[in-house]
């Protein structure tokens, strides 16, 4: 029997080798204080961008939206993408209508960076074209579109990242057609304290200076970096995703097997992305291309983070690092929360290493420290968890 639960919660642990995956305006690693100690942080914006710009996303979920406030450049790009379907003047009119900006000339900008989908612009071009043919003016067209936004959402959903992350507009027709995001993504934190962080003092050798017999470097600088076990959390609202894709008229509509399956297929790929994609910052210098070491996925009635498994910072294992105790803490906390609140989640785990729950090492002689939750089915392959998600909680 398939699930009727509306949320999929993704909990992922990823151990990164020395790196600096996300920086602030001062070129310093992003951090956050949690549990009274300093943690290294990767912003949700950084992670979401890495996901939507990844080759896997393009292969399985299609081209992402274009995020910009440069309306003049966007107009030129859209004219090229839609040149076989609509005239450039019509495309410009549709963009002006959507953005609320008249006369999009060189240098014209939107009020804020926003995502734009080629297919939704094409939809508005078609609306203008049909409206003129039927003698309907722009104001009446606006009311018509606002009354039945489902065709618009179908067009918008062709750029899936808008359906996932949503969109807020501050001007133009788009203000009356908001898209509530179906996907919530937390900032990524280390499960343990990282204090102090390391600093790389590096030089760049100037080959021609060296050839001339001179000494010294052509460039000197420093770069902050660190290593750690990171907790990633995201929650996907399946019904909201179906609405945003135009598969359902609204949140009060009854989902169909076909619409739910479409959302589950997307969830499957999102899990793969969250378990494998890493932000690209400073990767040519550090190459911290580390996939997930452990993941817990649940079908739930509510979105719920397990970050408090690490509110008390994980301490390094006696004969190892932070990864094994972080894995045990996450699984144990899920079991406690699930029981305490009667969540009745359907959950599985991606666990290819049994060592943290075995008695093969001298560390942790107390078997309670190594207890594996009975309700949490382990899978050793990522594809098995993906199939479980796509199967709505079935193998």
Protein Blocks (a to p, Z undefined) as FASTA:
>chain_A
ZZfbfbdcdddddddddddfbccfkopacdddeehiacddddfklmmmmmmmpmklmmmn
opaddddfblklmmmmmmmmmmmmbcfklmmmmmmmmnopghiaehiacfbdcdddfklm
mmmmmmmmmmmmnopafklmmmmmmmmmmlmmmmmmmmmmlmmnopadfedjklmmcccd
fbdcdddddfbdcddddddddddddfklmmnopacdfbdcddddddddddddddddfklm
mmmnopafblkbccdfklmmmmmmmmmmmmmmmmmpccfehklmnopaccdfbdcddddf
bdcdfklmmmpacdddfklcfklmmmmmmmmmmmmmmmmnonopacddddfbfklmmckb
fghkblklmcccfklccdfbfklmmmmmmnnopZZ
